[in-house]
Amino acid sequence: MMNAHLKTFYFSATDTTKKIVTGIAGKLAESAGKTVAENFNFTLPEARKEPAHFTKQDIVVAGVPVYAGRVPNVLLKYVNTTEGNGALAIAVVVYGNRHYDDALVEWRDILEARGFRVIAAGAFVGEHSFSRILGGNRPDAEDMLRVAEFARQVYKKITTTNPLESIAVPGKRPYRPYYRPKDKDGNPASILKVVPKTGDDCIHCGLCVSLCPVGSIDAEDESRITGICIKCCACIKYCPVEAKYFDDANYLWHKEELEVAFTSPRREPEFFL
C-alpha cells in the first residue's frame, strides 16, 4: 500500500492547517522512504477554478480549518466537485482551542461522499484566526510531536491492516448549526457582513490582495472590500505594518469572549484510527 502516491489537499489562509497537513504527509513519506508527490493547496481562488482529481493509487492528507464548529461553508461548493475515485484519505481539521464540534464528522462525510476512503482522522489545534492569544503560536513544537505520532500510527495501520476500514469520528447528525456569536447583552449577533478596515499607515504593498482566499480585496485600493469576508484574518496577521484591523463592536466583543472562555485549558490533538 505504501507504493501509493502521497498527496496533500488543504485550505489554510494563515498556514496553521498547512503546517499540520504537510507535517503529517512529510512524516508518512519519511516512514515510507519516499517524497510527497503533490501538495494541493486550494486556499486561493485561482486554485479552486478546476476540480481536484485523485486515484486509487493515492493516499491524501486532506485538511480544513474549523469555522464556527463546522467545515467553512464557503468551501462546500468547491470541495463537492472533488473526485476521490477510491483514494485513501486522512481527514484533518484544525481549530482554535474552543472545539471542533461537528467539523470532523462533516469533513469525513464530505470526503466519503466524494469517493475517498477515510481510514484515519485527526483534530488539531492552531492559532485562532481572530486572535493571537487563543491557541497562540500553535501548532507549536509539542503539537508537531503529536503530528509525528499520528503519522506513525497511520503508517502502521496502512502497512499492517487488511482490509482497511473506514473509521468513525465523534459528532452529531444532523450537524449542529454554525456557532453563533452574541453581543454584550447575550443576544445573537451577526458578524457576517463585518469587514476589516485599513489604516493610514498602509504602504500599498498589495500583500493582503494576494493573500485573500476569497479575492475580496481591491487590487487598486486595499481599503475597499469588493466581496465577502470570511474572517480568516490573513490580511491582518500578515500585514507588514499592521494596517488592517477590525473595529466592529460585536466582532471585538466576540473575540474577547472567546479569548476569556477558551484560552485555557490547553486542548490537545485527538486521533481516530
C-alpha positions as CSV (number, residue, x, y, z in Angstrom):
1,M,0.0,0.0,0.0
2,M,2.9,2.4,0.7
3,N,3.7,2.2,-3.0
4,A,0.9,4.7,-3.4
5,H,1.4,8.4,-4.1
6,L,1.3,10.6,-1.0
7,K,-0.5,13.9,-1.6
8,T,-2.0,16.7,0.4
9,F,-5.2,18.6,-0.1
10,Y,-5.9,21.6,2.1
11,F,-7.2,25.1,2.7
12,S,-5.1,27.2,5.0
13,A,-5.4,31.0,5.0
14,T,-2.9,31.6,7.8
15,D,-0.8,28.4,7.3
16,T,-1.8,26.6,10.5
17,T,-3.7,23.9,8.7
18,K,-0.9,23.7,6.1
19,K,1.6,23.1,8.8
20,I,-0.4,20.2,10.3
21,V,-1.3,18.6,7.0
22,T,2.1,18.9,5.4
23,G,3.7,17.7,8.6
24,I,1.6,14.5,8.6
25,A,2.3,13.9,5.0
26,G,6.0,14.5,5.4
27,K,6.3,12.1,8.3
28,L,4.4,9.5,6.4
29,A,6.7,10.0,3.4
30,E,9.7,9.7,5.7
31,S,8.4,6.4,7.1
32,A,7.9,5.1,3.6
33,G,11.2,6.3,2.3
34,K,9.6,8.4,-0.4
35,T,8.6,12.0,-1.1
36,V,5.2,13.8,-1.1
37,A,4.0,13.6,-4.7
38,E,1.9,16.7,-4.7
39,N,0.8,19.5,-2.3
40,F,-2.6,20.7,-3.5
41,N,-3.3,23.9,-1.7
42,F,-6.8,25.2,-2.6
43,T,-6.7,28.3,-0.4
44,L,-6.6,30.9,-3.1
45,P,-9.5,31.5,-5.6
46,E,-7.3,30.5,-8.6
47,A,-6.7,27.1,-7.2
48,R,-10.4,26.4,-6.9
49,K,-11.2,27.0,-10.6
50,E,-10.8,23.4,-11.5
51,P,-11.9,20.3,-9.5
52,A,-9.2,18.2,-7.9
53,H,-9.0,14.6,-9.0
54,F,-7.3,11.7,-7.2
55,T,-7.0,8.0,-7.9
56,K,-6.9,4.6,-6.1
57,Q,-3.1,4.9,-6.1
58,D,-3.2,8.0,-3.9
59,I,-3.1,8.5,-0.1
60,V,-4.4,12.0,0.6
61,V,-3.9,14.0,3.8
62,A,-6.9,16.3,3.5
63,G,-7.3,19.3,5.9
64,V,-9.6,22.2,6.5
65,P,-9.8,24.8,9.4
66,V,-12.9,24.7,11.6
67,Y,-15.1,27.8,11.2
68,A,-17.8,28.1,13.9
69,G,-17.7,24.4,14.6
70,R,-18.2,23.3,11.0
71,V,-16.4,22.9,7.7
72,P,-16.3,26.5,6.3
73,N,-19.4,26.9,4.2
74,V,-17.5,29.0,1.6
75,L,-15.6,25.8,0.7
76,L,-18.6,23.5,0.2
77,K,-19.3,24.3,-3.5
78,Y,-15.7,23.6,-4.4
79,V,-15.0,20.5,-2.3
80,N,-18.2,18.9,-3.5
81,T,-16.6,18.9,-7.0
82,T,-13.6,16.9,-5.8
83,E,-13.2,13.4,-7.1
84,G,-11.7,10.9,-4.7
85,N,-12.0,7.8,-7.0
86,G,-11.2,5.4,-4.3
87,A,-8.2,7.2,-2.9
88,L,-7.4,6.6,0.8
89,A,-7.8,9.8,2.9
90,I,-6.7,11.0,6.3
91,A,-9.2,13.7,7.3
92,V,-7.8,16.6,9.3
93,V,-9.5,19.6,10.9
94,V,-7.7,22.4,12.8
95,Y,-9.5,24.6,15.3
96,G,-8.6,27.5,17.6
97,N,-8.7,25.8,21.1
98,R,-12.5,26.2,21.5
99,H,-13.9,23.0,20.0
100,Y,-14.2,21.3,16.6
101,D,-17.9,20.5,17.2
102,D,-19.2,18.6,14.1
103,A,-16.5,19.8,11.7
104,L,-14.6,16.4,11.7
105,V,-17.6,14.2,11.1
106,E,-18.8,16.7,8.4
107,W,-15.4,16.7,6.7
108,R,-15.2,12.9,6.9
109,D,-18.7,12.7,5.4
110,I,-17.8,15.1,2.6
111,L,-14.7,13.1,1.7
112,E,-16.5,9.8,1.7
113,A,-19.3,11.3,-0.4
114,R,-16.7,12.4,-2.9
115,G,-15.3,8.9,-3.3
116,F,-12.5,8.8,-0.7
117,R,-12.0,6.0,1.7
118,V,-11.3,7.8,5.1
119,I,-9.1,5.4,7.1
120,A,-7.8,7.9,9.7
121,A,-8.8,11.3,11.1
122,G,-7.4,13.9,13.5
123,A,-8.5,17.1,15.2
124,F,-5.6,19.5,15.8
125,V,-5.2,22.9,17.4
126,G,-3.9,26.0,15.6
127,E,-3.9,29.7,16.5
128,H,-7.4,31.0,16.1
129,S,-8.0,33.2,13.1
130,F,-9.4,36.0,15.2
131,S,-6.7,36.0,17.8
132,R,-3.0,35.8,18.7
133,I,-3.9,34.6,22.2
134,L,-6.4,31.8,21.6
135,G,-4.3,28.8,20.5
136,G,-1.4,31.4,20.3
137,N,1.6,30.2,18.1
138,R,0.1,26.8,17.7
139,P,0.8,24.3,16.2
140,D,3.9,24.5,18.4
141,A,6.7,22.0,19.0
142,E,4.6,19.8,21.2
143,D,1.9,19.7,18.6
144,M,4.3,18.7,15.9
145,L,5.5,15.8,18.1
146,R,1.8,14.7,18.2
147,V,1.7,15.2,14.4
148,A,4.6,12.8,14.1
149,E,3.0,10.3,16.4
150,F,-0.3,10.4,14.5
151,A,1.6,9.8,11.2
152,R,3.4,6.9,12.8
153,Q,0.1,5.3,13.8
154,V,-1.4,6.0,10.3
155,Y,1.6,4.4,8.7
156,K,1.3,1.3,11.0
157,K,-2.4,1.0,10.1
158,I,-1.8,1.3,6.4
159,T,1.1,-1.3,6.4
160,T,-0.3,-3.8,8.8
161,T,-4.1,-3.8,8.4
162,N,-6.0,-5.6,5.8
163,P,-8.7,-4.8,4.8
164,L,-8.5,-1.1,5.6
165,E,-11.9,0.0,7.0
166,S,-13.4,3.5,7.2
167,I,-13.4,5.0,10.7
168,A,-15.9,6.5,13.0
169,V,-15.4,10.0,14.4
170,P,-17.3,12.0,17.0
171,G,-20.1,14.4,16.0
172,K,-23.8,14.8,15.5
173,R,-26.1,14.3,12.6
174,P,-27.8,16.4,11.6
175,Y,-24.8,18.7,12.2
176,R,-25.2,21.4,14.8
177,P,-25.8,24.9,13.4
178,Y,-22.7,27.1,13.0
179,Y,-21.6,28.6,16.3
180,R,-23.2,32.0,16.7
181,P,-21.7,34.9,18.5
182,K,-23.6,37.0,21.0
183,D,-23.5,40.7,21.9
184,K,-22.7,42.1,25.3
185,D,-26.3,41.5,26.4
186,G,-26.3,37.9,25.3
187,N,-28.4,38.4,22.2
188,P,-27.4,36.7,18.9
189,A,-25.2,39.0,16.9
190,S,-24.3,38.5,13.2
191,I,-20.8,39.5,12.1
192,L,-21.1,38.1,8.6
193,K,-21.1,41.5,6.9
194,V,-18.3,42.9,9.1
195,V,-15.1,43.7,7.0
196,P,-11.6,44.8,8.0
197,K,-10.6,48.4,8.0
198,T,-7.4,49.8,6.6
199,G,-5.3,52.4,8.5
200,D,-3.5,55.4,7.0
201,D,-0.2,53.6,7.6
202,C,-0.9,51.2,4.7
203,I,2.1,51.1,2.4
204,H,0.1,49.7,-0.6
205,C,2.3,46.6,-0.9
206,G,-0.6,44.5,-2.2
207,L,0.2,41.6,0.1
208,C,-3.3,41.4,1.5
209,V,-4.7,41.4,-2.0
210,S,-2.7,38.3,-2.9
211,L,-3.5,36.5,0.4
212,C,-7.3,36.9,0.5
213,P,-8.7,33.4,0.0
214,V,-12.0,34.8,-1.4
215,G,-10.4,37.5,-3.6
216,S,-12.4,40.3,-1.9
217,I,-9.7,43.0,-1.5
218,D,-9.5,45.5,-4.4
219,A,-6.1,45.5,-6.1
220,E,-6.3,49.2,-6.8
221,D,-7.5,50.2,-3.4
222,E,-6.6,47.9,-0.5
223,S,-9.1,49.6,1.8
224,R,-12.0,48.6,-0.5
225,I,-13.7,45.2,0.1
226,T,-15.5,44.0,-3.0
227,G,-16.9,40.7,-1.8
228,I,-17.5,38.6,1.3
229,C,-15.1,38.5,4.2
230,I,-14.7,35.0,5.9
231,K,-12.8,36.4,8.9
232,C,-9.7,34.3,8.2
233,C,-7.6,37.3,9.2
234,A,-4.8,36.6,6.8
235,C,-4.7,40.2,5.8
236,I,-4.4,41.3,9.4
237,K,-1.9,38.7,10.5
238,Y,0.5,39.1,7.6
239,C,0.3,42.9,7.0
240,P,3.9,44.1,7.4
241,V,2.8,47.4,9.0
242,E,-0.3,46.2,10.9
243,A,-2.5,48.5,8.8
244,K,-5.5,46.1,8.8
245,Y,-7.9,45.8,11.7
246,F,-11.5,45.2,12.8
247,D,-13.4,47.9,14.7
248,D,-16.9,46.4,14.8
249,A,-18.1,46.3,18.4
250,N,-19.8,42.9,18.1
251,Y,-16.8,41.3,16.4
252,L,-14.4,42.7,19.1
253,W,-16.7,41.5,21.9
254,H,-16.9,38.1,20.4
255,K,-13.1,37.9,20.0
256,E,-12.7,38.9,23.7
257,E,-15.4,36.5,24.8
258,L,-13.6,33.6,23.0
259,E,-10.2,34.5,24.5
260,V,-11.6,34.7,28.0
261,A,-13.6,31.5,27.8
262,F,-11.3,29.2,25.8
263,T,-7.7,30.2,26.0
264,S,-7.3,27.8,29.0
265,P,-7.1,24.9,29.4
266,R,-4.9,23.9,26.5
267,R,-6.7,21.4,24.3
268,E,-4.7,18.6,22.7
269,P,-4.9,16.8,19.4
270,E,-7.3,13.9,19.1
271,F,-6.7,10.9,16.8
272,F,-9.2,8.4,15.3
273,L,-7.9,5.3,13.6
